[in-house]
């Protein structure tokens, strides 16, 4: 597949390739230059990492139990997986 670099140095991935790889706006790609000048591009997932103290976790738990406010979906998911990392 032949693609062209534009004047800003950007490339466009054809729709067929994006569809085949399941890429959507906001998807992240890892780009590496291999021996011999080969370029590899592959999709990666970015996971937000939230670090909270025990006090912060207890405040979030209290807020979650109160049911008075809706948090963003991504935050709810991260909150459900939250734990304490003392390092």
C-alpha positions as CSV (number, residue, x, y, z in Angstrom):
1,X,0.0,0.0,0.0
2,X,1.5,3.3,-1.1
3,X,0.8,6.4,1.0
4,X,2.3,10.0,0.8
5,X,3.7,12.2,3.5
6,X,2.1,15.7,3.4
7,X,3.8,19.0,3.9
8,X,3.3,18.8,7.7
9,X,5.0,15.4,7.8
10,X,1.7,13.6,8.5
11,X,0.4,10.5,6.8
12,X,-3.1,9.3,6.3
13,X,-4.0,5.7,6.9
14,X,-6.6,4.6,4.3
15,X,-10.1,3.9,5.6
16,X,-9.8,0.2,4.6
17,X,-6.7,-0.2,6.8
18,X,-8.2,1.7,9.7
19,X,-11.3,-0.5,9.5
20,X,-9.3,-3.7,9.3
21,X,-7.3,-2.7,12.4
22,X,-10.3,-1.3,14.3
23,X,-8.8,2.2,14.5
24,X,-11.1,5.1,15.3
25,X,-10.5,8.8,16.0
26,X,-8.5,9.0,19.2
27,X,-6.8,5.6,18.7
28,X,-3.1,5.5,19.7
29,X,-0.4,4.0,17.6
30,X,3.2,3.0,18.5
31,X,5.7,3.7,15.8
32,X,9.2,2.0,15.7
33,X,12.1,2.1,13.3
34,X,13.6,-1.3,12.9
35,X,16.9,-2.5,11.6
36,X,17.2,-1.8,7.9
37,X,14.9,1.2,8.1
38,X,11.7,-0.7,8.4
39,X,8.9,1.2,10.1
40,X,6.4,-0.7,12.3
41,X,3.1,0.7,13.4
42,X,0.8,-1.0,15.8
43,X,-2.2,0.0,17.9
44,X,-1.8,0.4,21.6
45,X,-4.3,1.0,24.5
46,X,-3.6,3.8,26.9
47,X,-4.8,3.2,30.4
48,X,-5.2,6.1,32.8
49,X,-3.5,5.6,36.1
50,X,-4.9,7.3,39.1
51,X,-2.9,7.3,42.4
52,X,-4.7,8.1,45.6
53,X,-3.9,7.9,49.2
54,X,-6.1,5.9,51.6
55,X,-7.8,9.1,52.6
56,X,-8.5,9.9,48.9
57,X,-9.9,6.4,48.3
58,X,-12.2,6.7,51.3
59,X,-13.5,10.1,50.0
60,X,-14.2,8.6,46.6
61,X,-15.9,5.6,48.2
62,X,-18.1,7.9,50.3
63,X,-19.0,10.0,47.2
64,X,-19.8,6.8,45.2
65,X,-22.1,5.6,48.0
66,X,-23.9,8.9,48.3
67,X,-25.2,8.6,44.7
68,X,-25.5,12.4,44.5
69,X,-23.1,12.9,41.5
70,X,-22.4,11.1,38.2
71,X,-18.7,10.7,37.4
72,X,-17.5,10.2,33.8
73,X,-17.6,6.6,32.6
74,X,-13.8,6.3,32.3
75,X,-13.4,7.6,35.9
76,X,-16.1,5.1,37.2
77,X,-14.2,2.2,35.5
78,X,-10.8,3.4,37.0
79,X,-12.5,3.9,40.4
80,X,-13.8,0.4,40.4
81,X,-10.2,-0.9,39.9
82,X,-8.7,1.6,42.4
83,X,-6.3,0.4,45.1
84,X,-3.5,1.8,47.1
85,X,0.1,1.8,45.8
86,X,2.5,3.1,48.5
87,X,5.5,3.1,46.1
